[in-house]
Amino acid sequence: MDIDPTTLGKLSRTETEVMRTIWGLSASVTVQQVLDILGKKRGWKTSTLSTILSRLIEKGYLTKAMKGKVNYYTPSMSEDEYKKYETRKFMSAVHNGNVKSFFAALADEEGLSAAEIAELREWFRQRDGGQ
């Protein structure tokens, strides 16, 4: 990640939806590209989306560069980097960084199925070098 995660602001649901749309499009996008997807679905105008994009810049999630007369918005991190950042933040805040506490909470409340437990065992086995 090229940015300092301690400087990132918290994303609202709407901002997260916009970021997911941008991550799904390409490295750099225009307001119109995002509006073509979210404008119809949400009934947004250009000014509404421009305000959201400005907030995302302020929070550190986007950068903006003008090419000709068009602004291009580029994510400061990939979606995977964002997921890792949010997961680490959640684990620290809710489970004091304790992974066992996290899995215990999932198993106790949600109840992991036998298939999910087997899938996790296989994932851990592969991460441990296949032993």
Rosetta constraint file for C-alpha pairs under 8 A:
AtomPair CA 1 CA 76 HARMONIC 8.00 0.50
AtomPair CA 1 CA 77 HARMONIC 6.10 0.50
AtomPair CA 1 CA 81 HARMONIC 6.70 0.50
AtomPair CA 2 CA 76 HARMONIC 7.22 0.50
AtomPair CA 2 CA 77 HARMONIC 7.24 0.50
AtomPair CA 3 CA 60 HARMONIC 7.95 0.50
AtomPair CA 3 CA 76 HARMONIC 6.97 0.50
AtomPair CA 3 CA 77 HARMONIC 7.70 0.50
AtomPair CA 4 CA 8 HARMONIC 7.37 0.50
AtomPair CA 5 CA 85 HARMONIC 7.39 0.50
AtomPair CA 7 CA 59 HARMONIC 7.57 0.50
AtomPair CA 7 CA 60 HARMONIC 7.09 0.50
AtomPair CA 8 CA 59 HARMONIC 5.37 0.50
AtomPair CA 8 CA 60 HARMONIC 5.36 0.50
AtomPair CA 8 CA 61 HARMONIC 7.17 0.50
AtomPair CA 9 CA 59 HARMONIC 4.58 0.50
AtomPair CA 9 CA 60 HARMONIC 6.95 0.50
AtomPair CA 10 CA 59 HARMONIC 7.46 0.50
AtomPair CA 11 CA 15 HARMONIC 5.59 0.50
AtomPair CA 11 CA 16 HARMONIC 5.88 0.50
AtomPair CA 12 CA 16 HARMONIC 6.09 0.50
AtomPair CA 13 CA 17 HARMONIC 6.20 0.50
AtomPair CA 14 CA 18 HARMONIC 6.32 0.50
AtomPair CA 15 CA 19 HARMONIC 6.14 0.50
AtomPair CA 15 CA 52 HARMONIC 6.73 0.50
AtomPair CA 15 CA 56 HARMONIC 7.10 0.50
AtomPair CA 16 CA 20 HARMONIC 6.09 0.50
AtomPair CA 17 CA 21 HARMONIC 6.26 0.50
AtomPair CA 18 CA 22 HARMONIC 6.24 0.50
AtomPair CA 18 CA 34 HARMONIC 7.61 0.50
AtomPair CA 18 CA 38 HARMONIC 7.80 0.50
AtomPair CA 19 CA 23 HARMONIC 6.03 0.50
AtomPair CA 19 CA 75 HARMONIC 7.84 0.50
AtomPair CA 20 CA 24 HARMONIC 6.08 0.50
AtomPair CA 20 CA 79 HARMONIC 7.33 0.50
AtomPair CA 21 CA 25 HARMONIC 6.36 0.50
AtomPair CA 21 CA 34 HARMONIC 6.87 0.50
AtomPair CA 21 CA 37 HARMONIC 7.81 0.50
AtomPair CA 22 CA 26 HARMONIC 6.64 0.50
AtomPair CA 22 CA 27 HARMONIC 7.79 0.50
AtomPair CA 22 CA 28 HARMONIC 7.88 0.50
AtomPair CA 22 CA 29 HARMONIC 6.79 0.50
AtomPair CA 22 CA 34 HARMONIC 6.85 0.50
AtomPair CA 22 CA 75 HARMONIC 7.56 0.50
AtomPair CA 23 CA 27 HARMONIC 7.12 0.50
AtomPair CA 23 CA 75 HARMONIC 7.30 0.50
AtomPair CA 23 CA 78 HARMONIC 6.98 0.50
AtomPair CA 23 CA 79 HARMONIC 6.30 0.50
AtomPair CA 25 CA 29 HARMONIC 7.24 0.50
AtomPair CA 27 CA 74 HARMONIC 5.76 0.50
AtomPair CA 27 CA 75 HARMONIC 6.86 0.50
AtomPair CA 28 CA 72 HARMONIC 5.71 0.50
AtomPair CA 28 CA 73 HARMONIC 5.22 0.50
AtomPair CA 28 CA 74 HARMONIC 4.45 0.50
AtomPair CA 28 CA 75 HARMONIC 7.35 0.50
AtomPair CA 29 CA 33 HARMONIC 6.27 0.50
AtomPair CA 29 CA 34 HARMONIC 7.23 0.50
AtomPair CA 29 CA 72 HARMONIC 5.24 0.50
AtomPair CA 29 CA 73 HARMONIC 5.21 0.50
AtomPair CA 29 CA 74 HARMONIC 6.63 0.50
AtomPair CA 30 CA 34 HARMONIC 6.69 0.50
AtomPair CA 30 CA 70 HARMONIC 7.24 0.50
AtomPair CA 30 CA 71 HARMONIC 6.11 0.50
AtomPair CA 30 CA 72 HARMONIC 4.93 0.50
AtomPair CA 30 CA 73 HARMONIC 6.23 0.50
AtomPair CA 31 CA 35 HARMONIC 5.97 0.50
AtomPair CA 31 CA 46 HARMONIC 7.18 0.50
AtomPair CA 31 CA 49 HARMONIC 7.16 0.50
AtomPair CA 31 CA 50 HARMONIC 6.94 0.50
AtomPair CA 31 CA 71 HARMONIC 7.53 0.50
AtomPair CA 31 CA 72 HARMONIC 7.65 0.50
AtomPair CA 31 CA 73 HARMONIC 7.95 0.50
AtomPair CA 32 CA 36 HARMONIC 5.93 0.50
AtomPair CA 32 CA 46 HARMONIC 7.71 0.50
AtomPair CA 33 CA 37 HARMONIC 6.91 0.50
AtomPair CA 34 CA 38 HARMONIC 6.05 0.50
AtomPair CA 34 CA 39 HARMONIC 7.47 0.50
AtomPair CA 35 CA 39 HARMONIC 4.42 0.50
AtomPair CA 35 CA 40 HARMONIC 7.42 0.50
AtomPair CA 35 CA 44 HARMONIC 7.40 0.50
AtomPair CA 35 CA 45 HARMONIC 7.70 0.50
AtomPair CA 35 CA 46 HARMONIC 7.01 0.50
AtomPair CA 35 CA 49 HARMONIC 7.18 0.50
AtomPair CA 36 CA 40 HARMONIC 6.74 0.50
AtomPair CA 37 CA 41 HARMONIC 6.96 0.50
AtomPair CA 38 CA 42 HARMONIC 5.71 0.50
AtomPair CA 38 CA 43 HARMONIC 7.63 0.50
AtomPair CA 38 CA 44 HARMONIC 7.23 0.50
AtomPair CA 39 CA 43 HARMONIC 5.07 0.50
AtomPair CA 39 CA 44 HARMONIC 4.55 0.50
AtomPair CA 39 CA 45 HARMONIC 6.55 0.50
AtomPair CA 40 CA 44 HARMONIC 7.09 0.50
AtomPair CA 44 CA 48 HARMONIC 5.98 0.50
AtomPair CA 44 CA 49 HARMONIC 6.70 0.50
AtomPair CA 45 CA 49 HARMONIC 6.60 0.50
AtomPair CA 46 CA 50 HARMONIC 6.01 0.50
AtomPair CA 47 CA 51 HARMONIC 6.20 0.50
AtomPair CA 48 CA 52 HARMONIC 6.51 0.50
AtomPair CA 49 CA 53 HARMONIC 6.13 0.50
AtomPair CA 50 CA 54 HARMONIC 6.12 0.50
AtomPair CA 51 CA 55 HARMONIC 6.36 0.50
AtomPair CA 52 CA 56 HARMONIC 6.30 0.50
AtomPair CA 53 CA 57 HARMONIC 6.31 0.50
AtomPair CA 53 CA 62 HARMONIC 7.62 0.50
AtomPair CA 54 CA 58 HARMONIC 6.30 0.50
AtomPair CA 55 CA 59 HARMONIC 6.14 0.50
AtomPair CA 56 CA 60 HARMONIC 6.25 0.50
AtomPair CA 56 CA 61 HARMONIC 5.32 0.50
AtomPair CA 56 CA 62 HARMONIC 5.70 0.50
AtomPair CA 57 CA 61 HARMONIC 5.74 0.50
AtomPair CA 57 CA 62 HARMONIC 4.62 0.50
AtomPair CA 57 CA 63 HARMONIC 5.72 0.50
AtomPair CA 57 CA 64 HARMONIC 7.49 0.50
AtomPair CA 60 CA 76 HARMONIC 6.93 0.50
AtomPair CA 61 CA 75 HARMONIC 5.78 0.50
AtomPair CA 61 CA 76 HARMONIC 5.11 0.50
AtomPair CA 61 CA 77 HARMONIC 6.92 0.50
AtomPair CA 62 CA 73 HARMONIC 6.21 0.50
AtomPair CA 62 CA 74 HARMONIC 5.39 0.50
AtomPair CA 62 CA 75 HARMONIC 4.48 0.50
AtomPair CA 62 CA 76 HARMONIC 5.18 0.50
AtomPair CA 63 CA 73 HARMONIC 5.64 0.50
AtomPair CA 63 CA 74 HARMONIC 5.26 0.50
AtomPair CA 63 CA 75 HARMONIC 6.47 0.50
AtomPair CA 63 CA 76 HARMONIC 6.57 0.50
AtomPair CA 64 CA 71 HARMONIC 6.44 0.50
AtomPair CA 64 CA 72 HARMONIC 5.58 0.50
AtomPair CA 64 CA 73 HARMONIC 4.62 0.50
AtomPair CA 64 CA 74 HARMONIC 6.40 0.50
AtomPair CA 65 CA 71 HARMONIC 5.66 0.50
AtomPair CA 65 CA 72 HARMONIC 5.29 0.50
AtomPair CA 65 CA 73 HARMONIC 6.66 0.50
AtomPair CA 66 CA 70 HARMONIC 5.54 0.50
AtomPair CA 66 CA 71 HARMONIC 4.35 0.50
AtomPair CA 66 CA 72 HARMONIC 6.01 0.50
AtomPair CA 67 CA 71 HARMONIC 6.34 0.50
AtomPair CA 67 CA 72 HARMONIC 7.15 0.50
AtomPair CA 77 CA 81 HARMONIC 5.97 0.50
AtomPair CA 77 CA 82 HARMONIC 6.51 0.50
AtomPair CA 78 CA 82 HARMONIC 6.28 0.50
AtomPair CA 79 CA 83 HARMONIC 6.19 0.50
AtomPair CA 80 CA 84 HARMONIC 6.25 0.50
AtomPair CA 81 CA 85 HARMONIC 6.10 0.50
AtomPair CA 82 CA 86 HARMONIC 6.12 0.50
AtomPair CA 83 CA 87 HARMONIC 5.97 0.50
AtomPair CA 84 CA 88 HARMONIC 6.08 0.50
AtomPair CA 85 CA 89 HARMONIC 6.20 0.50
AtomPair CA 86 CA 90 HARMONIC 6.04 0.50
AtomPair CA 87 CA 91 HARMONIC 5.99 0.50
AtomPair CA 88 CA 92 HARMONIC 6.08 0.50
AtomPair CA 88 CA 97 HARMONIC 7.58 0.50
AtomPair CA 89 CA 93 HARMONIC 6.10 0.50
AtomPair CA 90 CA 94 HARMONIC 5.76 0.50
AtomPair CA 90 CA 95 HARMONIC 7.52 0.50
AtomPair CA 91 CA 95 HARMONIC 5.05 0.50
AtomPair CA 91 CA 96 HARMONIC 6.22 0.50
AtomPair CA 91 CA 97 HARMONIC 4.89 0.50
AtomPair CA 91 CA 98 HARMONIC 6.93 0.50
AtomPair CA 91 CA 99 HARMONIC 7.36 0.50
AtomPair CA 91 CA 102 HARMONIC 7.38 0.50
AtomPair CA 92 CA 96 HARMONIC 4.43 0.50
AtomPair CA 92 CA 97 HARMONIC 4.27 0.50
AtomPair CA 92 CA 98 HARMONIC 7.63 0.50
AtomPair CA 93 CA 97 HARMONIC 7.51 0.50
AtomPair CA 95 CA 99 HARMONIC 7.34 0.50
AtomPair CA 95 CA 101 HARMONIC 6.05 0.50
AtomPair CA 95 CA 102 HARMONIC 6.21 0.50
AtomPair CA 98 CA 102 HARMONIC 6.64 0.50
AtomPair CA 99 CA 103 HARMONIC 6.37 0.50
AtomPair CA 100 CA 104 HARMONIC 5.97 0.50
AtomPair CA 101 CA 105 HARMONIC 6.14 0.50
AtomPair CA 102 CA 106 HARMONIC 6.43 0.50
AtomPair CA 103 CA 107 HARMONIC 6.06 0.50
AtomPair CA 104 CA 108 HARMONIC 5.83 0.50
AtomPair CA 105 CA 109 HARMONIC 5.94 0.50
AtomPair CA 105 CA 110 HARMONIC 7.77 0.50
AtomPair CA 106 CA 110 HARMONIC 5.29 0.50
AtomPair CA 106 CA 111 HARMONIC 6.38 0.50
AtomPair CA 106 CA 112 HARMONIC 6.88 0.50
AtomPair CA 107 CA 111 HARMONIC 4.40 0.50
AtomPair CA 107 CA 112 HARMONIC 5.12 0.50
AtomPair CA 112 CA 116 HARMONIC 5.93 0.50
AtomPair CA 112 CA 117 HARMONIC 6.39 0.50
AtomPair CA 113 CA 117 HARMONIC 6.27 0.50
AtomPair CA 114 CA 118 HARMONIC 6.11 0.50
AtomPair CA 115 CA 119 HARMONIC 6.07 0.50
AtomPair CA 116 CA 120 HARMONIC 6.15 0.50
AtomPair CA 117 CA 121 HARMONIC 6.13 0.50
AtomPair CA 118 CA 122 HARMONIC 6.17 0.50
AtomPair CA 119 CA 123 HARMONIC 6.16 0.50
AtomPair CA 120 CA 124 HARMONIC 6.12 0.50
AtomPair CA 121 CA 125 HARMONIC 6.00 0.50
AtomPair CA 122 CA 126 HARMONIC 6.16 0.50
AtomPair CA 123 CA 127 HARMONIC 6.23 0.50
AtomPair CA 124 CA 128 HARMONIC 6.07 0.50
AtomPair CA 125 CA 129 HARMONIC 6.63 0.50
AtomPair CA 125 CA 130 HARMONIC 5.09 0.50
AtomPair CA 125 CA 131 HARMONIC 6.03 0.50
AtomPair CA 126 CA 130 HARMONIC 4.56 0.50
AtomPair CA 126 CA 131 HARMONIC 7.53 0.50
